[in-house]
C-alpha cells in the first residue's frame, strides 16, 4: 500500500489519504468560517472548516439535490450519508421537523460542524460516526451527495450497506456529478 494511506473497511468510509475530507481526523489546521446556503425555503449561514468536503462553498451537487429533491414529505427517519458540515441534514431537518434526522460521516471535524450547525439552527439532528450508528435503525429516506472520490470499489459496498437499511417503502435520493461516474 502506498505510504500515507491506511487500509480500512469500505463500509465505514475509512479510506483515507493525507488531510482529505474522508480522513477520520483531519491533520490540516482548522480555519472555521461561514458559507451561505440559500434555498427557496431556507436561507442560513453554515460553519465550515478546512479538512471537510466543500469547505469554501456549498457544493454544486448538494445545491442541485436540495433544489430538485430532498423533500421528506412523510418520512419519519431520514439519513444523510457523508453529511460533511451538514447542509443536507440541516435542510431536511428544517423541511421535516417531526422526522428524526440522522447524519453520518467518518470525518470527526465534519461531524462536529454538522452537530454545531444543527444546534445553532435549533434543529434536532443525531450525528454519528458510521460505526456508532444503531445497527437496527432503518430509514424511510436516505439523502446524500456520497463520497464518490473513495472510488467505485469502495463506494458500491458503502451504498449497499446504507441502502439495505431502507424501510420496505423507503427510497434514496443521491446526486453524483456526471464526470465522477454517475452513469455507472
C-alpha positions as CSV (number, residue, x, y, z in Angstrom):
1,X,0.0,0.0,0.0
2,X,1.4,3.5,-0.9
3,X,2.9,5.5,2.0
4,X,0.4,7.9,3.6
5,X,-2.6,5.6,3.1
6,X,-4.2,3.3,5.6
7,X,-6.3,0.2,4.8
8,X,-9.8,0.3,6.3
9,X,-13.2,-1.1,5.9
10,X,-15.1,0.4,2.9
11,X,-18.5,0.0,4.7
12,X,-17.5,2.8,7.1
13,X,-15.9,5.2,4.7
14,X,-12.5,4.8,6.2
15,X,-10.5,5.0,3.0
16,X,-8.2,7.9,3.9
17,X,-5.3,9.9,2.5
18,X,-3.3,12.8,4.0
19,X,-5.7,15.7,5.0
20,X,-8.5,14.7,2.7
21,X,-12.2,15.2,3.6
22,X,-12.6,11.5,4.1
23,X,-9.8,11.5,6.7
24,X,-11.3,10.5,10.0
25,X,-9.3,13.1,11.9
26,X,-8.0,15.9,9.5
27,X,-4.5,17.0,10.2
28,X,-4.9,20.3,8.3
29,X,-5.0,23.3,10.6
30,X,-8.6,24.5,11.4
31,X,-9.9,27.7,10.0
32,X,-13.7,27.9,10.7
33,X,-15.7,30.4,8.6
34,X,-19.2,30.5,7.2
35,X,-20.8,29.8,3.8
36,X,-24.3,30.7,2.8
37,X,-27.0,28.1,1.9
38,X,-29.8,29.8,0.0
39,X,-32.9,27.7,-1.0
40,X,-36.4,28.8,-1.7
41,X,-37.5,27.6,1.8
42,X,-34.3,28.1,3.8
43,X,-31.5,30.7,4.0
44,X,-28.8,30.1,6.5
45,X,-25.1,30.5,7.2
46,X,-23.3,27.3,7.9
47,X,-19.9,26.9,9.7
48,X,-17.3,25.2,7.5
49,X,-13.7,24.3,8.1
50,X,-10.6,23.1,6.3
51,X,-10.3,19.3,6.1
52,X,-14.0,18.8,5.3
53,X,-15.8,18.3,2.0
54,X,-16.6,21.5,0.1
55,X,-15.1,23.9,2.7
56,X,-15.3,27.0,0.6
57,X,-19.0,26.9,-0.5
58,X,-22.0,24.6,-0.7
59,X,-21.1,22.0,-3.3
60,X,-22.9,22.4,-6.6
61,X,-24.2,18.8,-6.5
62,X,-25.5,19.3,-3.0
63,X,-27.2,22.5,-4.1
64,X,-28.9,20.7,-7.0
65,X,-30.0,17.9,-4.7
66,X,-31.6,20.3,-2.3
67,X,-33.3,22.3,-5.0
68,X,-34.6,19.3,-7.1
69,X,-35.2,16.7,-4.4
70,X,-34.7,16.3,-0.6
71,X,-38.4,16.9,0.1
72,X,-39.0,14.5,3.0
73,X,-42.8,14.6,2.9
74,X,-44.0,11.8,5.3
75,X,-40.5,10.3,6.1
76,X,-40.1,9.7,9.8
77,X,-36.5,8.6,9.8
78,X,-34.0,10.3,7.4
79,X,-30.3,9.6,6.9
80,X,-27.6,11.8,5.3
81,X,-24.7,9.6,4.4
82,X,-21.4,11.6,4.3
83,X,-23.0,14.6,5.9
84,X,-20.0,16.8,6.0
85,X,-20.8,20.1,7.8
86,X,-24.5,19.4,7.4
87,X,-26.1,21.3,4.5
88,X,-28.3,18.3,3.5
89,X,-29.1,17.2,7.1
90,X,-30.0,20.8,8.1
91,X,-32.2,21.3,5.1
92,X,-34.1,18.1,5.5
93,X,-34.5,18.6,9.3
94,X,-35.9,22.1,8.6
95,X,-38.3,20.7,5.9
96,X,-39.4,17.8,8.1
97,X,-39.4,19.0,11.7
98,X,-41.3,15.9,13.0
99,X,-38.8,13.5,11.4
100,X,-35.8,12.0,13.2
101,X,-32.8,13.1,11.1
102,X,-29.5,11.1,11.3
103,X,-26.2,12.3,9.8
104,X,-23.2,10.1,9.4
105,X,-19.6,10.9,8.4
106,X,-16.2,9.4,9.1
107,X,-14.6,12.8,9.5
108,X,-14.7,13.9,13.1
109,X,-14.3,17.6,12.2
110,X,-17.3,17.3,9.8
111,X,-19.4,15.6,12.5
112,X,-18.6,18.4,15.0
113,X,-19.5,21.1,12.4
114,X,-22.7,19.3,11.5
115,X,-23.7,19.0,15.1
116,X,-22.9,22.6,15.9
117,X,-24.7,23.9,12.8
118,X,-27.8,21.9,13.8
119,X,-27.7,23.2,17.4
120,X,-27.2,26.8,16.3
121,X,-30.2,26.5,13.9
122,X,-32.3,24.8,16.5
123,X,-32.5,21.5,14.5
124,X,-32.7,18.0,16.0
125,X,-30.0,16.0,14.1
126,X,-28.3,12.9,15.5
127,X,-24.7,13.0,14.2
128,X,-22.6,9.8,14.3
129,X,-19.5,8.1,13.0
130,X,-20.7,5.1,10.8
131,X,-19.6,2.5,13.4
132,X,-21.6,4.3,16.1
133,X,-24.9,4.2,14.3
134,X,-27.5,1.9,15.9
135,X,-27.4,-1.4,13.9
136,X,-31.2,-1.8,14.0
137,X,-32.1,1.7,12.8
138,X,-34.0,1.8,9.5
139,X,-34.7,4.8,7.3
140,X,-37.6,6.0,5.2
141,X,-35.4,8.3,3.2
142,X,-31.7,8.5,2.5
143,X,-30.5,11.8,1.0
144,X,-26.8,12.0,0.1
145,X,-24.1,13.5,-2.0
146,X,-22.0,10.4,-1.5
147,X,-18.2,10.4,-1.2
148,X,-17.5,9.5,-4.9
149,X,-13.8,10.0,-4.6
150,X,-13.3,6.9,-2.5
151,X,-13.7,5.0,-5.8
152,X,-16.2,2.6,-7.1
153,X,-14.6,-0.4,-5.4
154,X,-15.3,1.2,-2.0
155,X,-18.4,3.3,-2.9
156,X,-20.6,0.4,-4.0
157,X,-20.3,-1.6,-0.7
158,X,-20.8,1.7,1.2
159,X,-24.0,2.4,-0.6
160,X,-25.2,-1.2,-0.3
161,X,-24.6,-1.0,3.4
162,X,-26.9,2.0,3.9
163,X,-29.4,1.3,1.2
164,X,-30.0,-2.1,2.8
165,X,-31.2,-0.1,5.8
166,X,-34.1,1.4,4.0
167,X,-37.6,0.5,5.2
168,X,-39.7,-1.6,2.7
169,X,-41.3,1.6,1.4
170,X,-38.2,3.8,1.8
171,X,-36.2,5.4,-1.0
172,X,-32.9,7.1,-1.6
173,X,-32.1,10.4,-3.3
174,X,-28.5,10.7,-4.4
175,X,-26.6,13.2,-6.5
176,X,-23.5,12.2,-8.5
177,X,-21.7,14.5,-10.9
178,X,-21.6,13.0,-14.4
179,X,-17.8,13.3,-14.8
180,X,-17.4,11.5,-11.5
181,X,-19.2,8.4,-12.6
182,X,-23.0,8.9,-12.4
183,X,-23.5,6.8,-15.5
184,X,-22.2,3.7,-13.6
